[in-house]
């Protein structure tokens, strides 16, 4: 008698990826709820990521005081772009 076991690797990989995505989303979801409370309106995950991008861009634009001027200009441009995207999305 021939015994065969079929494993669906696609489901295992998909389940593992979904679990990983959910673990990564969990702190961002908490941040989304915090921003919603501060702004006094519901915001989406995309809007949360835009706000987070603007915050990171601000840090990179403001804190490398002794860095090369070109790097600082690029970081300032990134910050300006991030703020404009936030303004359009919110």
N, C-alpha and C positions, 0 to 999 in steps of 0.2 A: 504494500500500500504506500502510495506516494503522499507525503505530507508537505503542504506548501503554506507558507505564511507570507501574506502580502502586506507590506508596510507602505503607507502612503507618506512618502517623504515630503511631498508638497504641503500637506497639512501640518506636519511637524514644524517645518521651516516657517510657514506662514503664521502659525501660532506663536512660535518663538519671537518672530519679528513684531507681531502685534503686542506681545507682552513687553518687549523692549520699548516700543513706541509709547505704550501706556505709562511705563515707568519714567520715561523722559518727559512726557506731558504733565505728569503730576505736579511738579513744582511750578511749572508755567501756568497751570490751571489755578493754583493758589495765588499766583501773582495777578492773574486775570481777575479773580474775585476781589483782591485788594484794590486794583485800579478801578474796578467797577464801583466799589464803595467810596473811593476818593472822588471820582468823577460824578458820583450820584446818578449813574446810568449804566446799563449793561454794555459791555464791550465784547468783541469777538476775540478769538485766539489770535487771528491775524493782526488786529489792532494792538493786542498785547505785545506781540513780537515787534511791531513797528515802534512802540514806545520803548521797549527794551533796547532795540537797535539805536534809538536816539540817545538813550542814557549811556550806552557803551561808547558811542561816537563822541559824546561830550567829554567823557573821561579821557579818551585818547586825544582829544583836541586841547583840553585844558591842562593836563598834567605833564606832558613831556616838554617842560619849559626849556631845558637845555638841549633839546633835540635839534636836528638840522631844520632849517627854515622850510625846505621843500616838504619834508615829512609833516611838519606842523600845518602847512598850507593844505596838504592832502587830507589831513584829519579834520581841518576846519571845513573843507568842502564836503567831506563825508557827513559831518554834523549838520551842515546846512541842508544837504539832500535829505537826510533822515528826518529833520524837523519839517521840511516841506511835505514829505510823504505822510507824516503824522497828521499834519494840518488837513490834507486832502481826505484822509481816511476817517478822521474824527469829525 
